[in-house]
């Protein structure tokens, strides 16, 4: 099942982007990636909770972008499987941490996040019929670099608050009950249970803590991921569920004891019965600590092969969500490079840390499937070779009129390199495009903007400008700067020429550094940002775009993300108000819209006439006025 991400545009024409259902197979060295387009992970903060009430735990991930990614658990007995349902669950900027739970005891799930206004505070959101409504900040404080947690430590039916300190101690706030359905907290101590962990570094901080019953004795133990610890601490509760007793003598220095986690540090623990065998399995998401950065292979899974009373953990994988992940700033391109009738996939990367000095790479995935069922296989991580610079992006087009696609590569230095297709599947470097030396990262795209039969060049810059270079007539491949095609207020623009509104000219989809995706309509050769463009959903920072046809049934949009992964999206256009799809707005559409509202349908592009993400009487009024006009 696909889920609508956003809906936008004018009163009559609109489009929607939907998350792909992971039906595209991707292979690395003959290994099938189970979640190829899950977006990549840099510093994932994880919570497992049954959001949809189907008796399995769904996956919620907060990464560096500050928004919560929701992945529905659709696992079977044969495989673990998760599908992205939202890249910005609840539409809330969660900042550095979040916690989902029933805080007001009304049998639905609420959320507490780091406050956007004050990073030391916590914002409380109440679940109102599936929508999260901000109420107020809670009376708790936490250092922004710590990942706090909630737990019913005194077994009184409500959730208390805990957060770490730099000195290796734990702050405790007791939940003293509800006031107008808002939990009230009282600070008790910054030295809870007299826990003070000082390790070899002589520096510590309870960076990421989690309470869980690890030994099946019905009281809560404390799992502890520390910035200065490559494994995890476990502090065992030798007291009771109502009266915990923890001290330094009950600390496990490395965990699991039989096969300890060993990473760059600051391992955030989480637990769930992922395999449905009745015991809790262990996950560690690596936030990266004192021993370096670990932005790939950072979602570690240990299976509990024993029981909750006597757990025994076996390491299964360092990459539970096996997906495409190039570390940082992926820049996709979709193009049929081998002219076999199906589109292939290319990904420009920011850096390859295995190289010294660091340099970028272009990854090439050949499509060995067909026009109906794409199958991508990684062929090389050095397409066009090495030494191309950093922050690479690539675009293809026939620049010398020999019927073979050539390549233009942009990099962080502002240069654009031309590689000529030799006609046998290989490419040769021709030159840096003359008279093009831009400031900062350059993201190119090709398209015939002046309708003269050759490909012109546009380039997004780090300063936000999108420059237009007209192809110069002649035997050589030359471009002449004409003007600033679009002057944006955004940074790190990544343009993609695409006929969004089906009017036979090229519009602009623009990925930005920090402001999501923007849309500019081509109106007689001039580009205007859509006035009715609503927020398109949040996909992260440093967004790169590629458009193509992977299924031979329309367009696909591939999003490259700062986290180094990709989102595969399906593009669908529609005529707003034309519910019966007969090409005419009339009373029959009004009647169908009335019936749709009465049936409480899933939000669809055609039905949301006024683009407010709700189908109601206002849409009927808007449709009637559209018909009258």
Helices and strands as residue ranges (DSSP letters): E 4-8, E 13-19, E 25-28, E 31-32, E 45-49, E 58-62, E 68-73, E 82-86, G 89-91, E 98-101, E 110-114, E 122-128, E 131-138, E 149-151, E 160-164, E 170-179, E 182-189, G 192-194, E 208-212, E 221-225, E 233-235, G 248-250, E 251-252, E 267-272, E 281-286, E 299-304, E 313-317, E 331-335, E 344-348, E 362-367, E 375-380, E 393-397, E 406-410, E 415-421, E 427-437, E 442-447, E 456-461, E 465-472, E 478-487, E 494-498, E 507-511, E 517-523, E 526-529, E 544-548, E 555-560, E 566-575, H 587-598, H 617-628
